[in-house]
Amino acid sequence: MNGKYQRKQEEDPQALRELGKKLGFTEDTIAVLRLALTHSTYFEGSRHGSKTGDDDNQRLEFLGDAVLDLIVGEELYHRHPEAREGELSKMRAYLVCEASLSAVAKQLGLEKRLRMGRGAESGGDRYRPSVQADAFEAVIGAVFLTQGYQQTRQLLLELLGEQMDKLSPEEYEDKKSLLQELVQSKTPHGVVYKVLSHSGPDHQPHFESGVYCGKLLLGKGEGGSKKESEVAAAGAALKDKEKWIKDIV
């Protein structure tokens, strides 16, 4: 076999069929699922000017992203009739974020079925949350293309329903803004966020941040990004406001 076509891991047709059966694909449509699991690096070194865009999962990822937004948005709209537009947007952003989608992809075992080039394979791309989330979006695009809206909606509600059940608009209020408004109602000074620690590999970082008013620590929080840890710190400060509110007056 020509070196540029070699793969680190050969495809397992039986495993692909089993995954396809779980997701509602048939023998006639399994090729679309295979395409959804084909990373853009799979044919690296073999592409020429005749590339059509139909030899990897990027177009299906584009479609799946749009379908996810629509179905999740529709479901949140009906579940939370009192929620404002901003609250609905934040809940949807949480449900379709990289961390949420990669977790579902891992539950389905998509990383085991991904087809990718040797360079990406040796670099650990198979296990990167961004790659897994993109693959899940592509699979949703494939389900929509072959099975239609209602089947896709049913599948997504099965996969994301538990997370949806735990959501409430109050959880997604802008905690940083609420904290800033509270502090500035008591003192002219604002709040400052500081990264207290940063650890973990590049593809799975961990941050701890603290929020301060002057030298007074109001709260600490952790997250997979600086922003997430700051929001968590603001939430912790709001939860424990009785402990520090008198000290900033």
SULRATA-V593677 format. One line per field, one symbol per residue. psi: psi as a letter, one per 40 degrees, with the letter a starting at -180 (. if undefined). A space follows every 10 residues. Layout:
# SULRATA-V593677
psi = ???
This chain:
# SULRATA-V593677
psi = hhdeeiidhi igdddddddd ddeeiidded ddddddehie edfheeiaee heeeeaeddd dddddddddd dddddddddg eeiidddddd dddddeiddd dddddddefd ddehhiiddd ddeeddehdd dddddddddd ddddddeidd ddddddddde dddddeiidd dfigdddddd dddeedieia ihhhhdihii idegihihii hihbehhdii iiieiddddd dddddddddf dddeddee.
